[in-house]
Amino acid sequence: MNDDEITPEDELKAENEILKLRLEMEHGMQSMQSMESMDSNLPPEIENQWLNNIMNFEQQHKNAKRISVYEFIGKPEFKKASELNKESVAEELERLLTILDQNEIELSSISEYDDELIYKFITEELFLQETDDIRIEGIISCFDYEEFHPNHQNDLDRYTREYIEDIFGMKWHSEYSVTMMEDEIKLNGKKMLKKIFSEKVELFHELHQSISVSDLAINKIDFSIEKEKAKVEAHFEYEVQQSDGEKQNHKTNCTFQYVYKWDCWCPKEITFDNFNL
């Protein structure tokens, strides 16, 4: 083969570059070229399919009308939740979830809920939500139950567990773990910027060969949406292993205080018994 001969792969790569330019020029997607380093790891065939899917979506979205989810899935027949017994609700819920799935609509929830509650949510709320009248293979419309009905108790439980696991399970990420923290946080009564707090956690990890958390229990959760504040009390054990292999086990109680902003609970103060960073 002549070194100057253009191969099918070369043609596909050129087509991908043209698609990126079209997405920028026609749909204002200025980030396409900035994704070049990521795209370079994709086989040209996969990247081409991905870019064509985006182009197809953008073209349809530009002229798409808005319709209800109920219309989008073909207006299936259904009964009110009050007309169904427990067994029937479970069967009808499974049927509606299957219909939603067949129409590329996904309903998720972080916590588990009663079948009747989710059935009522689908038939009385989700069906009324508007969506773009677009159908593209592989494109899924996602709805989260908690976005409509926040579960503050479970959120505070989950957030607190995640922060403790991040700090004492060596899962801390300097960029993401502090995202929802207040800019200035108080640790054991001392104020500091969240950047400084993050650096202290990272130093704690660097000083130990390993750290693990166990027997984590959330003891008490108090919150007020009106006052936009919450307090969570927890207890856990953690083991640290020094560079020389020596292991030490510790127990501690802790308190996390949060403020409610941006529809999320943000830590503003953390207190540990018998532990400091």
VEXVEXLUM-306666 format. One record per residue (C-alpha): residue in one letter; x, y, z. Coordinates in steps of 0.1 Angstrom, whole numbers, m for minus. Layout:
BEGIN
SITE  residuo      X      Y      Z
SITE        a      X      Y      Z
...
This chain:
BEGIN
SITE  residuo      X      Y      Z
SITE        m      0      0      0
SITE        n     12     35     m9
SITE        d     20     55     22
SITE        d      1     85      8
SITE        e    m31     64      1
SITE        i    m61     74     22
SITE        t    m75     45     41
SITE        p   m112     40     52
SITE        e   m100     48     88
SITE        d    m85     81     76
SITE        e   m118     90     59
SITE        l   m138     82     90
SITE        k   m115    103    111
SITE        a   m119    132     87
SITE        e   m157    128     88
SITE        n   m156    129    126
SITE        e   m137    162    125
SITE        i   m163    176    101
SITE        l   m191    164    124
SITE        k   m174    182    154
SITE        l   m172    214    134
SITE        r   m209    211    123
SITE        l   m219    206    159
SITE        e   m200    237    169
SITE        m   m212    259    140
SITE        e   m248    247    138
SITE        h   m256    239    174
SITE        g   m232    260    194
SITE        m   m214    230    210
SITE        q   m182    249    217
SITE        s   m168    220    239
SITE        m   m164    196    210
SITE        q   m128    203    203
SITE        s   m119    205    240
SITE        m   m131    169    241
SITE        e   m105    159    215
SITE        s    m81    142    240
SITE        m   m109    121    253
SITE        d   m122    113    218
SITE        s    m87    102    207
SITE        n    m91     71    229
SITE        l   m122     60    210
SITE        p   m121     38    179
SITE        p   m131     60    149
SITE        e   m162     38    143
SITE        i   m175     43    179
SITE        e   m167     80    178
SITE        n   m185     84    145
SITE        q   m216     66    158
SITE        w   m215     88    190
SITE        l   m212    120    170
SITE        n   m240    111    146
SITE        n   m262    103    175
SITE        i   m256    137    190
SITE        m   m262    154    156
SITE        n   m294    134    151
SITE        f   m306    144    186
SITE        e   m297    181    181
SITE        q   m315    182    147
SITE        q   m346    166    162
SITE        h   m345    187    193
SITE        k   m344    219    173
SITE        n   m378    213    159
SITE        a   m393    190    185
SITE        k   m426    198    202
SITE        r   m433    192    238
SITE        i   m458    166    248
SITE        s   m468    149    281
SITE        v   m450    117    291
SITE        y   m485    100    289
SITE        e   m488    110    253
SITE        f   m452    100    246
SITE        i   m458     64    257
SITE        g   m490     60    237
SITE        k   m517     68    263
SITE        p   m520     34    279
SITE        e   m551     25    299
SITE        f   m547     26    337
SITE        k   m568     26    368
SITE        k   m565     50    398
SITE        a   m545     36    427
SITE        s   m577     37    449
SITE        e   m593     12    426
SITE        l   m566    m14    430
SITE        n   m558    m38    459
SITE        k   m522    m45    470
SITE        e   m516    m73    446
SITE        s   m531    m55    416
SITE        v   m511    m24    423
SITE        a   m479    m44    421
SITE        e   m489    m60    388
SITE        e   m501    m27    373
SITE        l   m469     m9    385
SITE        e   m448    m36    367
SITE        r   m468    m31    336
SITE        l   m464      6    335
SITE        l   m427      4    343
SITE        t   m424    m20    313
SITE        i   m442      5    290
SITE        l   m420     33    302
SITE        d   m389     12    296
SITE        q   m401      3    261
SITE        n   m403     40    254
SITE        e   m368     48    267
SITE        i   m381     64    299
SITE        e   m364     55    331
SITE        l   m378     61    366
SITE        s   m353     58    394
SITE        s   m352     64    432
SITE        i   m324     62    457
SITE        s   m346     48    484
SITE        e   m372     20    483
SITE        y   m409     30    484
SITE        d   m442     13    486
SITE        d   m456      1    452
SITE        e   m488     21    457
SITE        l   m468     53    463
SITE        i   m448     49    431
SITE        y   m479     39    411
SITE        k   m497     71    423
SITE        f   m466     91    414
SITE        i   m465     77    379
SITE        t   m502     81    371
SITE        e   m508    114    389
SITE        e   m475    133    384
SITE        l   m451    117    360
SITE        f   m477    112    332
SITE        l   m483    150    333
SITE        q   m446    159    329
SITE        e   m436    173    295
SITE        t   m409    158    274
SITE        d   m395    164    239
SITE        d   m412    144    213
SITE        i   m380    128    201
SITE        r   m371     92    197
SITE        i   m335     82    191
SITE        e   m322     48    198
SITE        g   m300     47    229
SITE        i   m312     81    242
SITE        i   m331     76    275
SITE        s   m351    102    294
SITE        c   m345     98    331
SITE        f   m367    109    359
SITE        d   m358    107    396
SITE        y   m386    103    422
SITE        e   m366    123    448
SITE        e   m363    152    425
SITE        f   m401    156    428
SITE        h   m403    145    465
SITE        p   m370    150    483
SITE        n   m363    125    511
SITE        h   m343    147    534
SITE        q   m340    120    561
SITE        n   m324     96    538
SITE        d   m303    123    521
SITE        l   m288    134    554
SITE        d   m281     98    564
SITE        r   m265     91    530
SITE        y   m244    123    529
SITE        t   m231    118    564
SITE        r   m221     82    557
SITE        e   m204     92    525
SITE        y   m183    120    541
SITE        i   m172     96    569
SITE        e   m164     69    544
SITE        d   m144     94    523
SITE        i   m124    107    552
SITE        f   m118     74    571
SITE        g   m120     50    542
SITE        m    m94     69    521
SITE        k   m119     77    494
SITE        w   m114    114    496
SITE        h   m112    133    463
SITE        s    m99    168    466
SITE        e   m119    181    436
SITE        y   m153    164    442
SITE        s   m156    156    479
SITE        v   m158    193    489
SITE        t   m181    204    461
SITE        m   m212    208    483
SITE        m   m194    220    514
SITE        e   m198    256    526
SITE        d   m168    278    514
SITE        e   m159    282    551
SITE        i   m163    251    573
SITE        k   m158    247    610
SITE        l   m139    216    622
SITE        n   m140    209    659
SITE        g   m148    246    665
SITE        k   m120    260    643
SITE        k   m130    278    611
SITE        m   m111    271    579
SITE        l   m117    273    541
SITE        k   m129    241    526
SITE        k    m97    239    505
SITE        i    m77    238    538
SITE        f   m100    212    552
SITE        s    m95    191    521
SITE        e    m57    194    524
SITE        k    m59    183    560
SITE        v    m78    151    549
SITE        e    m53    144    522
SITE        l    m24    148    547
SITE        f    m41    124    571
SITE        h    m42     98    544
SITE        e     m6    104    534
SITE        l      6     98    569
SITE        h     m9     64    571
SITE        q     m5     32    550
SITE        s    m42     24    553
SITE        i    m73     37    570
SITE        s   m106     18    572
SITE        v   m140     25    588
SITE        s   m164      0    605
SITE        d   m195     m2    626
SITE        l   m208     31    612
SITE        a   m242     40    627
SITE        i   m263     71    624
SITE        n   m278     78    658
SITE        k   m299    109    653
SITE        i   m311    131    625
SITE        d   m328    165    631
SITE        f   m337    189    603
SITE        s   m359    219    595
SITE        i   m366    229    559
SITE        e   m380    262    572
SITE        k   m349    270    591
SITE        e   m327    255    564
SITE        k   m305    236    588
SITE        a   m299    200    600
SITE        k   m278    181    625
SITE        v   m267    145    622
SITE        e   m251    125    650
SITE        a   m231     93    643
SITE        h   m208     68    658
SITE        f   m181     47    641
SITE        e   m148     28    645
SITE        y   m118     32    624
SITE        e    m84     15    620
SITE        v    m52     32    610
SITE        q    m21     13    599
SITE        q     12     31    602
SITE        s     40     29    577
SITE        d     58      4    599
SITE        g     27    m19    598
SITE        e     15    m11    633
SITE        k    m23    m10    635
SITE        q    m44     11    659
SITE        n    m82     10    665
SITE        h   m103     39    675
SITE        k   m139     48    683
SITE        t   m154     82    679
SITE        n   m187    100    679
SITE        c   m193    128    655
SITE        t   m217    156    646
SITE        f   m224    170    612
SITE        q   m243    203    609
SITE        y   m257    212    575
SITE        v   m274    242    558
SITE        y   m299    237    530
SITE        k   m291    256    498
SITE        w   m293    248    461
SITE        d   m318    221    470
SITE        c   m291    202    488
SITE        w   m277    198    523
SITE        c   m242    214    526
SITE        p   m219    206    556
SITE        k   m209    237    575
SITE        e   m196    223    608
SITE        i   m181    189    617
SITE        t   m172    178    652
SITE        f   m153    146    662
SITE        d   m147    133    697
SITE        n   m111    123    703
SITE        f   m100    131    667
SITE        n    m87    161    648
SITE        l    m71    166    614
